[in-house]
Amino acid sequence: MSKPKARRVDFYPDEYIAGVGGVLRADEQGVYWLLCSLIMSEGGAIIQDDRRLSALCRGRPADVKKIIDRLIQAGKIMRQSDGKLSQNRAQSEVEKSLNRIQTASENGSNGGRPRRNNQQKQRSGKAPGSFSEKLTTNQQPPTSNQQPLEEGSKDPPSQSDVDFSIFWQAYPKRADRKMAEKAFTKASKRTSSETIIAGAVAYAAQRSGQDPKYTKNAATWLNNDCWTDAAGATSHDPIYDGVE
């Protein structure tokens, strides 16, 4: 059974600025934001996969590893005894998401009507699952620019859509997005999205400074499983220096 996902979270910009402004560098904030999002997306602590994280950040694995170590030293991210990375506030957002799902399920079984105690909370002006305590600058808020869904709005993007967006941003030649998206969906059945994205990052590095007319279209690259070529080419790539 897959872990629950926090499809939407509350974001407190003032508290975020107070917590990391003047404390974390820009690159550290970026990695911190990504780690919190992954923890919420995967429903709990995540494995520290430096290659995967570097692909998502478009950085060097060794550099990302150093940033994570600094975040742990600063108390922004915690490393559990099993080696996984966690963050208390991100985990609390997962729990809030689960509570919303449970409440919606219970309301559905009652004909769509909210339970009486929820109605009373709504009348009092306090939404279920909201924080009653004032957050301090030591307590880091979740990081997401995804706004709560309103009635009649579209469903949140699927994990496949998110993975393709990451791939599309990483790939060095963006042409014919629809064809590329179809090819990505098929390719994801042959290997993991993380492998494809890492291959795209490596191919982008390989093509950097080269004549773009010789860069493969994304659909062609995907249909021919070219991420396997990238994996072989990067086995001795200096970008992976310091990563086992």
C-alpha positions, 0 to 999 in steps of 0.5 A: 500500500502506497503512503498517503500524499499531501496534495495541498498544504497551507503556506505561511510566507511570513513564517517561512521568511522569518525561519530561513531568511538570513539563515539559509543561502539561496541554494540551501533554501532550494534544497530545503524546499524540495526536501519538504515537498518530497517528504509531504509527497511521499507521506513521510521520511525519504531516503537520501538518494543524492543522485535523484536529488541532484537530478531534481535540483539540476546540481552536482550530487556532491554539492547537494550532499553537502547542502543536506549536511548543512541543513541537518547541522542547522536543525532544519532537516533531521536524519533518522536512525535509519538514515532517512531524512525527515522534517516535523512540520512537513510530516504534520502536513501529511497528517493534516491531509490524512485528516481531511481525507478521513473527514471527506470520507466520513461526510460522504458516508453521511450523504455529504453532510459534515459531522455536527462537531465540524459544523460547530467549528466552522461556525466558530471560525476555526477550520478543522485541522488548523493550528491553534498555536502560534508558530515560532521561527524555529518551526519551519513551515511547509513549502508549496505554492500550490493553492487549495482546490476550490469547488469545480476546479481541476484535480491536482496533477498526477505523479506522472504529470509532475515527473514529466514536468521535471523531465521537460525542464531538465531536457536540453531541447524542448520541442513537440511537448505532446509527443514527448509526453506520450513517449515519457508515459511509455518509457516510464513503464520500462524504467523508473521516472528517476532514471529517465530524469537523471539521464536527461540531466546527464544528456543536457550536460553532455550537449552543453555548448554543442550545436543544438541542431544535433541534439535529439528531440525528447520523443526520439531520445525517450523512444530509443531508451537513450537514458541508458547511454547517458548512464554509461557516459556519466559513470566517470563524469566529474559531476559525480565526484564524491558520490559512491 
